[in-house]
């Protein structure tokens, strides 16, 4: 995988949404699924167990691929795994 750079927005999302950076990085390195997003973006998806919430969640990292790097635009988690 190309080098990863995090936007300030994505880093703020980690803190605001109480997402462990290690969980987000695992999603980027070992996604269960990657799907195309709007505007040429790629969504990296992975199911994981959120120990703080005590339930399974879906982690989504929205990225843009540049010439020499992957830029993380935002990161979020949701309990709507089946959707």
Secondary structure, DSSP 4 states (H G I P E B T S, - for coil): --EEEE-HHHHHHHHHTT--HHHHHHHHHS-SEEEE-GGG-EEEEEEEEETTTTEEEEEEEEEEE-SSEEEEEEEEEES----
